[in-house]
Amino acid sequence: MAMAIFAMATPALSLQPSLPLHNVMLHPCFSTPLRFKAHSGTGIFCVLQQQQQRKEHHDRKRTGVDWGCDPLSLENGTLLKEWLSTEGLAKQKLELERVESGGRGLVAKQSLRQGERLLFVPSRLIITAQSEWGCKEAGELLKEAGVPEWPMLATYLISEASLGRSSHWFPYIATLPQSPTSILQWTEAEVGTWLSASPVRERALDCIRDVTETYKDLQATVFAKHPQVFPAKTYTLEAFKWAFGILFSRLVRMPSLGQLALVPWGDMLNHSPQAAAFLDSDQSNAKAVVFVTDKSYESGEQVFISYGKRSSGELLLAYGFIPPELNPHDFVELELALNEEDPLYDAKLAALREQGLSSPQRFPVRKDGLPEQLIAYACLVVSPATIPAHFSQMAEAATQAGTGLDIQSILSRDDETNAYELILAVCENSVADYSKFLESNEVQHVDVNQVGSIPRTSRHQMLKELAVALCQAERRILYRLQHILRTELRTLRSKSTGDSFIGTYGKKRSNGGLFGLFKWNVDFLEKY
Ligand SMILES: C[S@@+](CC[C@H](N)C(=O)[O-])C[C@H]1O[C@@H](n2cnc3c(N)ncnc32)[C@H](O)[C@@H]1O
């Protein structure tokens, strides 16, 4: 689903870190920019199909898109399975049911052992950017325009959905939610209000704007030029957001094919942060999509896969939910910046830029420690060094782990202390922002225990629950970090010799320096 599933199939959307950080496992989001410049093309019409489509949709709801179903509908799922069976889907050991987490999900019809291969959705029943278009002219125009994979697939979905029953994919499209959950369901104002304390806010706004801009580009360069093929009433921004919402929450990149795909039936599997199973093309046969159970299941239990090692923020953006249980893949971004009053500001900024970094710069932090890169960046910020080569070394260490930089040979213990204090101050400010939000009247009594359930009492309530669950998850990491930093600072200060930079240059310190610090076992902090 944007399943990360499948590399589980690698999920399609994620918070893109601005840096390649070794200890943060992130997945490619839009690996190619969403916006693109298309070339003009010629038009052939699909008039008959459009007339039929207009007739079929005439009586449908006029708000939102005309296709898809209620997110809890099981009837369409049953029809989908019947259709897939007639098209060659093997007998299933899984059944579509209403489930507590995720609305609908696949449940074991019998006990399943660990290591069992399931699904076997024939490859010809999956949708990829190479799939045949019901309206061939539309496909040709997009290919001619050089439209990238994501907007190509989004347009494909709209095109097929708008054909109604005459589309080959009708039974599948009928099972897709009419309002797919993802950040695209939120308005920019809602993001601004509810995610104000979290760095995810910027990602969310970027994501909404990217999709909107992509639509505008496509509209100007292709749709508007061929209105008979892409009728304005059908190819609306709303339809485009629906299609992107479907892609965000269901598209998977299958590791062995390296291909993005929608997998009917397979995309009814929900995510668990504890799961390690993922969709992939059958290696032995390569003609079906399968997954291998990573644990045994009793009959009647919901079967989960993993959409990837995704943080709560990433899950919220792509899939529109946050798991209620502790998510081992959570991280939060901390932002550091050079001090503009620093007389060495220009030299430090130049060193950062040489490494493709900037000021400010964000770094993801997980519950088990600080990335070396963040520490190196903090060292650069506080460094009084006068040797420009040291700036370059620190900036390089801020881009990647394991550069072998001996910070202790560059910074005194006092500078090291300053670097910790800087990180602690940033961390404390961030915690204060989260706490202010979480203690505000609007959300202080929100109960997030039901955050994974569908449907919710109201949309307003849903946004509040998601925002609270996200902020709690992110603040939890910062609490740990504060604890670690305060403890270490106490140790550093108690040992402080007041050594000057010159006095300590080149000496090794007994505590192993900054890079040794975060190898601690921090499980005792689980109480947070
Ligand atoms: C690939 S679909 C899975 C099938 C989906 N439940 C359905 O009924 O169509 C992904 C969507 O399922 C929901 N989902 C998946 N895992 C979930 C979970 N653990 N908790 C809550 N919702 C989940 C989210 O709405 C997500 O966008």
The ligand as a Tripos MOL2 file, in Angstrom:
@<TRIPOS>MOLECULE
LIG
   27    29     1     0     0
SMALL
NO_CHARGES

@<TRIPOS>ATOM
      1 C1         -4.3630   -1.0330    1.4030 C.3       1 LIG1
      2 S1         -5.7660   -0.4570    2.1960 S.3       1 LIG1
      3 C2         -6.2390   -1.8140    3.2000 C.3       1 LIG1
      4 C3         -7.6890   -2.1720    3.0130 C.3       1 LIG1
      5 C4         -8.6510   -1.1880    3.5830 C.3       1 LIG1
      6 N1         -8.8420   -1.4580    5.0020 N.3       1 LIG1
      7 C5         -9.9970   -1.2400    2.8550 C.2       1 LIG1
      8 O1        -11.0000   -1.5280    3.4800 O.co2     1 LIG1
      9 O2        -10.0170   -0.9260    1.6780 O.co2     1 LIG1
     10 C6         -5.0070    0.6990    3.2700 C.3       1 LIG1
     11 C7         -5.9930    1.4460    4.1350 C.3       1 LIG1
     12 O3         -6.5080    0.6010    5.1530 O.3       1 LIG1
     13 C8         -6.5710    1.2860    6.3970 C.3       1 LIG1
     14 N2         -5.6450    0.6220    7.3300 N.ar      1 LIG1
     15 C9         -4.6690   -0.2620    7.0340 C.ar      1 LIG1
     16 N3         -4.0810   -0.7270    8.1420 N.ar      1 LIG1
     17 C10        -4.6820   -0.1110    9.1750 C.ar      1 LIG1
     18 C11        -4.5120   -0.1490   10.5920 C.ar      1 LIG1
     19 N4         -3.6010   -0.9120   11.1670 N.pl3     1 LIG1
     20 N5         -5.3210    0.6380   11.3420 N.ar      1 LIG1
     21 C12        -6.2620    1.4140   10.7790 C.ar      1 LIG1
     22 N6         -6.4640    1.5010    9.4530 N.ar      1 LIG1
     23 C13        -5.6800    0.7490    8.6540 C.ar      1 LIG1
     24 C14        -6.1820    2.7230    6.1220 C.3       1 LIG1
     25 O4         -7.3660    3.4420    5.8580 O.3       1 LIG1
     26 C15        -5.3510    2.6090    4.8690 C.3       1 LIG1
     27 O5         -5.3680    3.7740    4.0920 O.3       1 LIG1
@<TRIPOS>BOND
     1     1     2 1
     2     2     3 1
     3     2    10 1
     4     3     4 1
     5     4     5 1
     6     5     6 1
     7     5     7 1
     8     7     8 2
     9     7     9 1
    10    10    11 1
    11    11    12 1
    12    11    26 1
    13    12    13 1
    14    13    14 1
    15    13    24 1
    16    14    15 ar
    17    14    23 ar
    18    15    16 ar
    19    16    17 ar
    20    17    18 ar
    21    17    23 ar
    22    18    19 1
    23    18    20 ar
    24    20    21 ar
    25    21    22 ar
    26    22    23 ar
    27    24    25 1
    28    24    26 1
    29    26    27 1
@<TRIPOS>SUBSTRUCTURE
     1 LIG1         1 GROUP 0 **** ****
